[in-house]
Amino acid sequence: MNQQVLGIDWGTTNRRAYLVGAQGKVLRSHADDRGMLAERGRFAESLESLRAAMQVPPTTRVIMSGMVGSAQGWCEAPYLDTDVPLAELPRHLVRVAEAPGTVAIVPGYCQRSGSIDVMRGEETQLLGALALGQGDGWVVLPGTHSKWVLLAGGRVQRLSTYMTGELFAALSKDGTLSALINAPDAREDASAFEAGLRLARERAPLTHSLFSVRARVVSGAMPAACARSFASGLLIGAEFAAAIDEGTAPGKISLVGSEALVQRYRAAAANFGVAVTTFDPDAVYCAALSTFITEGP
């Protein structure tokens, strides 16, 4: 059996690929902006181009995760119920019949009891976190849609999603706050970020608190250059406040995310009295891929 697998984290706008060998050793990697939206209708051709760029032979198995498995993606991989253990993901891969070679997609999860929620792509990172020693407890995966996941016995016991990143992007792109968030002299300001966190702790309605970004600038209470950091702290702080109010925020969390996001979430966690451990997102993804090497799609 070929002891290699090409893993592709194929999201909405970006794509990351890793050729992984035994024990999760990364042999080659690639990243680009050829996400689902860019490649819709030509996924097979895009995969072949990626294989050629990475010098991966067509006989190497391909495991894909993320939005490529959504209804708008290449081939829909139906959600699993959360009572399915993460370790059983290799048994539920969805084969892409029209793809050249052996190509399969990892399904996401759907939480159907209590607050209905879904995730697609993060399940692979959670599987890798388990492989790297994550035990029972909360794992937070910040991003466009931040996921707070309670793991228990290798299963997803609870899932809560916050549209923190998407909301920040929308506010930055258009509307009343966009000019302030994108001010020419905008800078990373720890004090402004912490001020946003403090305001979030007051639990005022978020729509009211967001307007205070503008109010503080036009009143002279805050320089325009600090608006971006203040808004970021406010939104991330609102996420933590909501998690606490829902009873989901514990005394300790594990973070899986980019260095920049982890830095912000670590600061927010400290502000809310939550201890943090971290996992590198590439490491957890590749650890998950290693579990698929001996499993067929």
C-alpha positions as CSV (number, residue, x, y, z in Angstrom):
1,M,0.0,0.0,0.0
2,N,1.2,3.5,-0.9
3,Q,2.3,5.0,2.5
4,Q,1.6,8.5,1.3
5,V,-1.5,10.7,1.0
6,L,-2.2,14.1,-0.5
7,G,-4.3,16.0,1.9
8,I,-6.2,19.2,0.7
9,D,-7.8,21.6,3.0
10,W,-10.1,23.1,0.3
11,G,-12.0,26.1,1.7
12,T,-14.2,28.7,0.2
13,T,-11.5,31.1,-0.9
14,N,-8.2,29.4,-0.1
15,R,-6.6,26.0,-0.5
16,R,-3.7,24.3,1.4
17,A,-2.3,21.0,0.3
18,Y,0.2,18.6,2.0
19,L,1.9,15.4,0.8
20,V,2.2,13.4,3.9
21,G,4.1,10.2,4.6
22,A,4.2,7.8,7.5
23,Q,3.8,9.2,11.0
24,G,2.5,12.5,9.4
25,K,5.8,13.6,8.0
26,V,5.3,16.4,5.5
27,L,7.1,15.7,2.3
28,R,5.8,18.7,0.3
29,S,3.2,21.5,0.8
30,H,1.4,24.1,-1.3
31,A,-0.9,27.0,-0.6
32,D,-2.9,29.2,-3.0
33,D,-6.1,31.2,-3.4
34,R,-7.9,28.6,-5.6
35,G,-10.7,28.0,-3.2
36,M,-14.1,26.5,-3.9
37,L,-15.5,29.7,-5.4
38,A,-12.6,30.1,-7.8
39,E,-12.6,26.5,-9.0
40,R,-16.3,25.8,-9.1
41,G,-17.1,23.7,-12.2
42,R,-13.5,22.7,-12.8
43,F,-12.5,20.9,-9.7
44,A,-11.0,17.9,-11.5
45,E,-8.8,20.1,-13.7
46,S,-7.7,22.1,-10.7
47,L,-6.7,18.9,-8.8
48,E,-4.7,17.7,-11.7
49,S,-2.9,21.1,-11.9
50,L,-2.2,20.9,-8.1
51,R,-0.8,17.4,-8.5
52,A,1.5,18.5,-11.3
53,A,2.7,21.6,-9.3
54,M,3.5,19.4,-6.3
55,Q,4.9,16.5,-8.4
56,V,2.4,14.0,-6.9
57,P,1.7,10.9,-9.0
58,P,-1.9,10.1,-9.8
59,T,-1.6,6.8,-7.9
60,T,-1.3,8.8,-4.6
61,R,-4.6,8.8,-2.6
62,V,-6.2,12.2,-2.1
63,I,-8.1,13.2,1.0
64,M,-10.0,16.5,0.9
65,S,-11.8,18.4,3.6
66,G,-13.6,21.7,3.9
67,M,-16.1,23.4,1.6
68,V,-15.1,21.3,-1.3
69,G,-17.5,18.8,0.3
70,S,-20.4,21.1,0.6
71,A,-23.5,21.2,-1.6
72,Q,-21.8,24.0,-3.6
73,G,-18.5,22.1,-3.8
74,W,-17.2,19.3,-5.9
75,C,-19.1,16.4,-4.3
76,E,-21.4,16.7,-1.3
77,A,-20.3,14.8,1.8
78,P,-23.4,14.6,4.1
79,Y,-22.9,15.7,7.7
80,L,-22.3,13.1,10.3
81,D,-24.2,13.2,13.6
82,T,-22.1,14.2,16.6
83,D,-22.4,10.8,18.2
84,V,-20.0,9.4,15.5
85,P,-16.5,9.4,17.1
86,L,-13.8,11.5,15.3
87,A,-11.6,8.4,15.1
88,E,-14.2,6.8,12.8
89,L,-13.9,9.6,10.2
90,P,-11.7,7.4,7.9
91,R,-14.7,4.9,7.7
92,H,-17.1,7.7,6.4
93,L,-15.1,9.2,3.6
94,V,-17.1,10.0,0.5
95,R,-15.6,8.8,-2.7
96,V,-15.5,11.3,-5.6
97,A,-16.5,8.9,-8.4
98,E,-15.7,11.2,-11.4
99,A,-12.3,12.2,-10.0
100,P,-9.1,10.8,-11.6
101,G,-7.5,8.3,-9.2
102,T,-8.6,7.6,-5.6
103,V,-10.1,10.8,-4.3
104,A,-12.3,11.1,-1.2
105,I,-13.8,13.8,1.0
106,V,-14.0,14.0,4.8
107,P,-17.6,14.7,6.0
108,G,-18.4,17.4,8.5
109,Y,-20.6,17.2,11.6
110,C,-24.1,18.4,12.4
111,Q,-25.3,19.1,15.9
112,R,-29.0,18.3,15.8
113,S,-30.0,18.5,19.5
114,G,-30.1,21.7,21.4
115,S,-28.7,24.5,19.4
116,I,-28.4,23.3,15.8
117,D,-25.0,23.9,14.4
118,V,-22.6,22.5,11.7
119,M,-18.9,22.4,10.9
120,R,-17.0,21.3,7.8
121,G,-13.2,21.2,7.7
122,E,-12.7,21.7,11.4
123,E,-13.4,18.0,12.1
124,T,-10.2,17.1,10.4
125,Q,-8.2,19.4,12.7
126,L,-10.0,18.0,15.7
127,L,-9.0,14.5,14.7
128,G,-5.4,15.7,14.4
129,A,-5.5,17.4,17.8
130,L,-6.7,14.1,19.3
131,A,-3.7,12.4,17.6
132,L,-1.4,15.0,19.2
133,G,-2.7,14.4,22.7
134,Q,-5.8,16.6,23.1
135,G,-8.0,15.1,25.7
136,D,-11.5,15.9,26.9
137,G,-12.1,19.6,27.0
138,W,-12.8,22.7,24.9
139,V,-11.0,23.3,21.5
140,V,-11.5,26.7,19.9
141,L,-10.8,27.1,16.2
142,P,-10.9,30.9,15.4
143,G,-11.4,32.1,11.8
144,T,-14.1,33.3,9.5
145,H,-16.6,31.2,11.6
146,S,-15.0,30.5,15.0
147,K,-15.8,27.1,16.4
148,W,-16.0,26.3,20.1
149,V,-16.0,22.5,20.4
150,L,-16.3,20.4,23.6
151,L,-14.6,17.1,23.1
152,A,-15.5,14.2,25.4
153,G,-14.5,10.6,24.8
154,G,-13.3,11.4,21.3
155,R,-16.7,12.8,20.3
156,V,-18.0,16.2,19.6
157,Q,-20.2,16.7,22.7
158,R,-21.1,20.4,22.0
159,L,-20.5,22.8,19.2
160,S,-21.0,26.6,19.0
161,T,-20.2,28.8,16.0
162,Y,-19.5,32.5,16.0
163,M,-19.4,34.5,12.8
164,T,-16.6,36.7,14.2
165,G,-14.3,36.8,11.3
166,E,-17.0,37.2,8.7
167,L,-18.6,40.1,10.6
168,F,-15.2,41.9,10.9
169,A,-14.6,41.4,7.2
170,A,-18.1,42.8,6.3
171,L,-17.6,45.8,8.6
172,S,-14.2,46.4,7.0
173,K,-15.5,46.2,3.5
174,D,-18.5,48.5,3.6
175,G,-20.7,50.7,5.9
176,T,-20.2,53.3,8.6
177,L,-17.1,51.7,10.2
178,S,-15.2,50.7,7.0
179,A,-13.3,54.0,6.6
180,L,-12.2,53.9,10.3
181,I,-11.2,50.2,10.3
182,N,-9.1,50.8,7.1
183,A,-7.7,54.2,8.1
184,P,-4.3,54.8,6.4
185,D,-2.6,55.0,9.8
186,A,-4.4,52.0,11.3
187,R,-2.2,50.0,13.6
188,E,-2.2,47.1,16.0
189,D,-2.8,48.7,19.4
190,A,-2.9,46.4,22.4
191,S,-4.6,49.1,24.6
192,A,-7.4,49.6,22.1
193,F,-7.8,45.9,21.7
194,E,-8.2,45.5,25.5
195,A,-10.6,48.4,25.6
196,G,-12.8,46.6,23.1
197,L,-12.6,43.5,25.2
198,R,-13.6,45.4,28.3
199,L,-16.6,46.9,26.5
200,A,-17.7,43.4,25.4
201,R,-17.6,42.3,29.0
202,E,-20.3,44.8,29.8
203,R,-22.7,42.7,27.6
204,A,-24.3,45.7,25.9
205,P,-26.1,44.8,22.6
206,L,-23.4,44.3,20.0
207,T,-25.1,46.6,17.5
208,H,-24.9,49.4,20.1
209,S,-21.3,48.6,21.0
210,L,-20.2,48.6,17.4
211,F,-21.5,52.1,16.9
212,S,-19.3,53.2,19.8
213,V,-16.3,52.6,17.5
214,R,-17.4,55.6,15.4
215,A,-18.6,57.6,18.4
216,R,-15.3,57.3,20.2
217,V,-13.4,58.5,17.1
218,V,-15.6,61.4,16.2
219,S,-15.8,62.6,19.9
220,G,-12.0,62.5,20.1
221,A,-12.0,59.8,22.8
222,M,-10.0,57.5,20.5
223,P,-7.7,58.1,17.6
224,A,-8.9,56.7,14.2
225,A,-5.7,54.7,14.0
226,C,-6.9,52.6,17.0
227,A,-10.4,51.8,15.6
228,R,-9.4,48.6,13.9
229,S,-7.9,47.1,17.1
230,F,-10.8,48.3,19.1
231,A,-13.3,46.7,16.8
232,S,-11.3,43.5,16.7
233,G,-11.3,43.4,20.5
234,L,-15.0,44.1,20.7
235,L,-15.9,41.3,18.3
236,I,-13.6,38.7,19.8
237,G,-14.7,39.8,23.3
238,A,-18.3,39.4,22.3
239,E,-17.5,35.8,21.3
240,F,-16.0,35.1,24.7
241,A,-18.8,36.8,26.6
242,A,-21.4,34.8,24.7
243,A,-19.5,31.6,25.3
244,I,-19.4,32.4,29.0
245,D,-23.1,33.3,29.1
246,E,-24.1,30.1,27.3
247,G,-22.0,28.1,29.8
248,T,-19.6,27.0,27.2
249,A,-16.5,29.0,28.2
250,P,-14.4,26.9,30.5
251,G,-11.4,27.7,32.6
252,K,-9.1,26.3,29.9
253,I,-9.2,26.0,26.1
254,S,-7.0,24.7,23.4
255,L,-6.5,27.0,20.4
256,V,-6.0,25.8,16.8
257,G,-5.3,28.7,14.5
258,S,-2.8,31.0,12.7
259,E,-0.2,32.8,14.8
260,A,-2.0,36.2,14.4
261,L,-5.4,34.8,15.4
262,V,-3.9,32.8,18.3
263,Q,-2.2,35.9,19.6
264,R,-5.5,37.8,19.7
265,Y,-7.5,35.0,21.2
266,R,-4.8,34.3,23.8
267,A,-5.1,38.0,24.9
268,A,-8.9,37.8,25.0
269,A,-8.7,34.5,27.0
270,A,-6.4,36.1,29.6
271,N,-8.8,39.1,29.8
272,F,-11.7,36.7,30.6
273,G,-9.6,34.5,33.0
274,V,-9.3,31.5,30.6
275,A,-6.1,29.6,30.4
276,V,-4.8,28.6,26.9
277,T,-2.8,25.8,25.3
278,T,-2.1,25.9,21.5
279,F,-1.8,23.6,18.5
280,D,-0.2,24.5,15.2
281,P,-2.9,24.2,12.5
282,D,-0.6,22.6,10.0
283,A,0.6,20.1,12.6
284,V,-2.9,19.0,13.5
285,Y,-4.0,18.7,9.9
286,C,-1.0,16.6,9.0
287,A,-1.5,14.4,12.1
288,A,-5.0,13.8,10.9
289,L,-3.9,12.9,7.4
290,S,-1.5,10.2,8.8
291,T,-4.6,8.4,10.2
292,F,-6.0,8.1,6.7
293,I,-2.9,6.4,5.2
294,T,-3.9,2.9,6.1
295,E,-7.7,3.5,5.7
296,G,-9.4,3.2,2.3
297,P,-12.0,5.7,1.2
